[in-house]
Amino acid sequence: MSVPNWFGALTSGGHGRLEDHSNNFTAIRIGFAFLVLCGHAVMLSLGLPVMGFWEELIDKTVHFALDGFFILSGYMIAASLMRSTDMTNYALSRVLRIFPGLIVAALLLWLVVGPLFSNLGPASYFAQAETWTFPLIILSQVDPHAGLPGVFSDHPMGQMNGPLWTIRYELLAYIAAGFLAVAGVFRRTSMVLLLLVAAGILSIAQIVQPWEGIGAATVDSSARFGGAFIIGVAFFALRDRIALTPLGCLVAILAAIVFSGTPAAMITGQLAVGYVTLWAGFLRVPGRVGTAVREVEDVSYGVYILHWPIGQVTLALIPAAGPLGLLAVMAPAALLAGWMMRVWVEKPALALKPRIRSLFKLGNKHPKSAALHVDLAR
């Protein structure tokens, strides 16, 4: 008895090779960034808490998009570190991925948006100590939600750049991954599985009995994003044992629904997001559309870190703009800003890596791995 073709289609699929650059992950990251943008269009105009069915649905979607960022990051960082533990190359890739764009965003807020939109006036604005400490506070991630004097203070959300708070946890994940790689943890599947179990236990424990002591918010976010990152690492470590299929997507989603409302809701939801994201990432899209998807410029970081101030500026100019009005302005403006950030800041910064290594006479003993690092840092 022959197996129906539809059954084979539902149960076949696997992980592609990141080295081949034949995947949809860049487009997915851009999609995640725009999901966050949509959620923030609602938040910026209405404030918190988010109320209403559609608004709450968008807010939950934003949470899954943020988890998706960390899952993909864990998957790709593991792909890099499991091939090479060249920490110099790794550190340079991570720094050049995060900080050039962050520096530009901080400077734009400090020197352009602040003076133009502060209700204190430029002279008084620059006379405040808070103004001069702003760049250091943002770049050090001491307070990602730091404000500027008199800027957006009458808006529903007065923060200068709300999305920057997740960068702290991305940096922590990078640092932890580096230490784990040096310790050899990523080269042993059993150790990665232990990390995954530990992440699941921490996720459940944080829901059952949240930490309420010092740094409660940091512990809560670390449990969430750390778990998502480890899920990505585990998916890569087990790539030869985990098939990525439509049927698997259905099972993962159903499991997340079954466990919603239980202490396992967060970890099962993240597993579902990870599975579906990786399946979609390696899905072969045919024709010119597929080529465009695979070769799209990675504007995700620029869209992510610039859409919030674009929304705040729009709200300052058009106070009556509702969620849809903000979205209509934020989406194209953030896309353009993200493209400019990618072409004028990110790519030139990443291109400096060989020169920086040469400057410090570090050399490069792993040229193939270095190429992979550069690609994954997109």
C-alpha positions in Angstrom: 0.0 0.0 0.0 1.5 3.3 -1.1 1.8 6.2 1.3 -0.2 9.2 0.1 1.8 12.1 -1.3 0.2 14.5 1.2 1.4 12.4 4.1 5.0 12.7 2.8 4.6 16.4 2.4 3.4 16.7 6.0 6.2 14.6 7.5 9.3 15.6 5.4 11.7 18.5 5.9 14.9 19.3 7.7 17.5 21.8 8.6 19.4 23.4 5.8 23.0 24.6 5.9 23.5 28.2 7.2 26.8 28.3 5.2 24.9 28.0 2.0 23.0 31.2 2.8 19.9 29.6 1.3 17.3 30.3 4.0 14.6 32.8 4.9 15.9 33.9 8.3 16.7 37.5 7.3 13.2 38.0 6.0 11.8 36.4 9.2 13.9 38.8 11.4 12.5 41.7 9.5 9.0 40.3 10.0 9.6 40.0 13.7 10.8 43.6 13.8 7.7 44.8 12.1 5.5 42.8 14.4 7.1 44.6 17.3 6.6 47.9 15.4 2.9 47.1 15.1 2.6 46.4 18.8 4.4 49.6 19.7 2.1 51.7 17.4 -0.7 50.6 19.7 1.3 51.1 22.9 2.7 54.6 22.0 -0.7 56.0 21.2 -2.8 54.3 24.0 -0.2 53.7 26.7 -0.3 50.9 29.2 -1.9 48.7 30.2 -3.0 47.4 26.7 -6.8 46.8 26.8 -9.2 45.3 24.2 -9.2 42.0 22.3 -7.2 43.0 19.3 -4.8 45.2 21.2 -4.0 42.4 23.6 -3.6 39.9 20.7 -1.1 42.3 19.1 0.7 42.6 22.5 1.0 38.9 22.8 2.3 38.6 19.2 5.0 41.1 20.1 6.1 38.9 23.0 6.4 35.9 20.6 8.3 38.0 18.1 10.8 39.1 20.8 11.2 35.4 21.8 11.7 34.6 18.2 14.6 37.0 17.9 16.4 35.3 20.8 15.6 31.8 19.5 17.1 32.6 16.1 20.1 34.3 17.8 20.8 31.2 19.9 20.5 29.0 16.8 22.9 31.0 14.8 25.4 31.7 17.6 25.5 28.0 18.3 26.2 27.4 14.6 29.1 29.7 14.8 30.6 28.6 18.2 30.2 24.9 17.5 32.5 25.3 14.5 35.1 27.5 16.1 35.9 28.9 19.5 37.9 31.8 18.1 36.7 34.3 20.8 38.5 37.3 19.2 36.5 36.8 16.0 33.3 36.1 18.0 33.6 39.2 20.2 34.4 41.5 17.3 31.4 40.2 15.4 29.1 40.7 18.3 30.4 44.2 19.2 30.3 45.4 15.6 26.8 43.9 15.2 25.3 45.8 18.2 27.2 48.9 19.0 27.6 50.9 15.8 23.9 51.1 15.3 23.3 51.7 19.0 25.7 54.6 19.0 24.1 56.2 16.0 20.6 55.8 17.6 21.8 57.3 20.8 23.5 60.3 19.1 20.3 60.9 17.0 18.2 61.0 20.1 20.7 63.1 22.0 21.7 65.7 19.4 18.7 65.8 17.0 15.5 64.6 18.6 16.2 66.0 22.1 16.9 69.7 21.1 14.0 69.8 18.6 11.4 68.2 20.8 12.3 69.2 24.4 9.8 71.6 25.9 12.7 73.3 27.7 14.2 74.8 24.6 17.7 74.0 23.3 19.6 76.2 25.7 18.0 74.8 28.8 18.0 71.3 27.4 21.8 71.3 27.0 22.2 72.9 30.5 20.8 69.8 32.2 23.1 67.1 33.6 20.6 64.5 32.5 21.2 65.5 28.9 25.0 64.9 29.1 24.8 61.6 30.9 22.2 60.2 28.4 24.6 58.7 25.8 26.7 56.9 28.4 23.7 55.5 30.2 22.1 54.2 27.0 25.4 52.7 25.6 26.3 51.1 28.9 22.7 49.7 29.2 22.6 50.9 32.8 19.1 52.3 32.1 17.9 51.5 28.5 14.7 53.5 29.3 16.6 56.7 30.2 14.9 59.9 29.1 16.0 63.3 28.0 14.8 66.4 29.9 11.4 67.7 28.6 11.3 65.3 25.7 8.0 63.4 25.1 7.1 63.9 28.7 3.4 64.4 27.9 3.1 61.3 25.7 1.3 58.1 26.9 4.7 56.5 26.9 7.4 59.0 27.7 10.4 56.7 27.0 12.9 57.8 24.4 13.5 54.4 23.0 11.5 51.5 24.5 12.9 48.6 22.5 16.5 49.2 23.8 15.8 47.3 27.0 16.2 43.9 25.2 19.7 44.7 24.1 21.0 44.2 27.6 19.8 40.6 27.5 21.1 40.0 24.1 24.5 41.1 25.3 24.3 38.9 28.4 23.3 35.9 26.1 26.3 36.6 23.9 28.7 36.7 26.9 27.2 33.5 28.5 27.4 31.7 25.1 31.1 32.7 24.8 31.9 31.3 28.2 30.0 28.1 27.5 31.8 27.6 24.2 35.2 28.1 25.8 34.2 25.5 28.4 33.3 23.0 25.7 29.6 22.8 26.6 28.5 23.5 23.0 30.5 20.6 21.7 28.6 18.1 23.8 25.0 17.4 23.0 24.3 16.0 26.5 25.4 19.3 28.1 23.2 21.3 25.7 20.3 19.1 26.7 21.0 19.8 30.4 21.0 23.5 29.7 17.6 23.1 28.0 16.2 21.2 30.9 17.6 23.9 33.3 16.1 26.6 31.2 12.7 24.9 31.3 12.8 24.4 35.1 13.8 28.1 35.6 11.0 29.2 33.3 8.4 27.2 35.1 9.8 28.2 38.6 9.6 31.8 37.6 5.9 31.5 36.8 5.1 29.4 39.9 7.0 31.5 42.3 8.5 34.7 40.8 11.6 36.1 42.3 10.6 39.3 44.2 14.0 40.3 45.6 16.6 42.6 44.2 16.7 42.6 40.4 13.3 40.9 40.1 12.7 42.4 36.6 16.2 41.3 35.5 15.7 37.7 36.8 12.3 37.5 35.1 13.5 38.7 31.7 16.7 36.5 32.0 14.5 33.5 32.6 12.4 34.3 29.5 15.1 35.4 27.0 17.7 33.0 28.4 15.3 30.1 27.8 14.5 31.3 24.3 18.2 31.6 23.5 19.0 28.1 24.9 16.1 26.7 22.8 17.8 28.0 19.7 21.1 26.5 20.8 19.4 23.1 21.4 17.6 23.2 18.0 21.0 23.6 16.3 22.7 20.9 18.5 19.9 18.5 17.7 19.5 19.5 14.0 20.3 16.0 12.8 17.7 14.5 15.1 14.8 17.0 14.7 12.9 17.0 11.5 11.2 20.3 10.5 7.8 19.4 9.1 4.3 20.9 8.7 3.0 18.1 10.9 5.6 19.0 13.6 4.5 22.6 13.4 0.9 21.6 14.1 1.9 19.4 17.0 4.1 22.1 18.5 1.3 24.7 18.3 -1.2 22.3 19.7 1.1 21.5 22.6 1.6 25.3 23.3 -2.2 25.7 23.3 -2.7 22.7 25.7 -0.2 24.1 28.1 -1.3 27.7 27.9 -2.5 28.9 31.3 -0.2 26.5 33.1 3.3 27.1 34.5 4.8 25.5 31.4 3.1 28.0 29.1 6.2 30.1 28.5 8.6 27.3 27.7 6.1 25.4 25.5 5.2 28.6 23.7 8.8 29.3 23.0 9.4 25.8 21.7 6.5 26.2 19.3 7.8 29.6 18.1 11.2 28.1 17.6 10.0 25.0 15.7 7.7 27.0 13.4 10.3 29.7 12.9 13.0 27.2 11.9 10.6 25.3 9.6 9.7 28.5 7.9 13.4 29.6 7.8 14.4 26.6 5.8 11.3 26.4 3.7 12.2 26.5 0.0 10.3 29.4 -1.7 10.5 28.9 -5.4 11.0 31.5 -8.2 11.9 35.1 -8.1 9.9 35.6 -4.9 12.1 33.0 -3.1 15.2 34.7 -4.4 14.0 38.1 -3.2 13.2 36.6 0.2 16.5 34.9 0.6 18.6 37.9 -0.6 16.7 40.7 1.1 18.9 43.3 2.9 18.8 42.8 6.6 17.2 46.0 7.9 15.8 44.3 11.0 18.1 45.8 13.5 17.6 49.3 12.2 13.8 48.9 12.1 13.9 47.5 15.6 15.9 50.3 17.3 14.6 53.2 15.3 10.9 52.7 15.0 10.0 53.8 18.5 11.6 57.3 18.3 10.0 57.6 14.8 6.6 56.9 16.5 7.3 59.4 19.3 8.2 62.1 16.8 5.1 61.4 14.8 3.0 61.6 17.9 4.6 64.9 18.8 3.8 66.3 15.4 0.3 64.7 15.1 -1.0 64.3 18.7 -4.3 62.9 17.5 -2.7 60.1 15.6 -4.2 56.8 16.7 -2.7 53.3 16.3 -3.5 53.1 12.6 -2.2 56.6 11.9 1.0 55.9 13.7 1.4 52.6 12.0 0.9 54.2 8.6 3.8 56.6 9.3 6.1 54.3 11.3 6.2 51.3 8.9 7.6 53.1 5.8 9.7 55.5 7.8 11.3 52.7 9.9 11.9 50.6 6.7 13.8 53.6 5.2 15.7 54.3 8.4 16.6 50.6 8.8 17.9 50.5 5.2 20.0 53.6 5.8 21.3 52.1 9.1 22.2 48.8 7.3 23.9 50.4 4.3 25.6 53.3 5.9 26.4 52.0 9.4 26.2 48.2 10.0 27.8 46.9 6.8 30.7 49.4 6.9 31.3 48.6 10.6 31.3 44.8 10.0 33.7 45.4 7.1 36.2 46.9 9.6 36.6 43.6 11.4 39.6 42.2 9.4 41.3 45.6 9.7 40.8 45.7 13.4 42.2 42.2 13.8 45.2 43.2 11.7 45.7 46.4 13.6 46.1 44.5 16.8 48.1 41.7 15.0 45.5 39.1 16.0 45.6 37.2 12.8 42.9 34.8 11.6 43.5 31.1 11.9 39.9 30.2 10.9 39.1 31.9 7.6 36.1 29.7 6.9 34.6 30.2 10.4 35.3 33.9 10.1 33.2 34.0 6.9 30.4 32.3 8.8 30.7 34.7 11.7 30.3 37.7 9.3 27.2 36.2 7.7 25.6 35.3 11.0 26.3 38.8 12.2 24.1 40.3 9.5 
